């Protein structure tokens, strides 16, 4: 399994298992890459931003940058969901199949307002998280 697939599965498992997060979302509205056209706000989207093999040893050492964000119709709700995402991810061990987690850390905050035909005005609040793994 590649680090890309393994990290995506681990991240979805972590987020969807948290009752506080799913309560804020009104269910398991957590999507990889983008939400379906019929998705209702609020929801969480996570995607692979970039990744490299550090090759610092004979082991595989993937370094993955993930973009995890809350999308909501109100800035306060987007911020509350993002705060929960930070609690679940920043410096929290992530169990990734086939790899040892070295660390997962929030690196860069991102927030913007989008005008989307399907959702209207949407607050997008999240961050880039770096996942450092080893085999």
Beta strands, then each sheet from edge to edge (+ up, - down):
strand 1: 30-32
strand 2: 43-53
strand 3: 62-72
strand 4: 100-116
strand 5: 120-134
sheet 1: 1+ 2+ 3- 5+ 4-
end
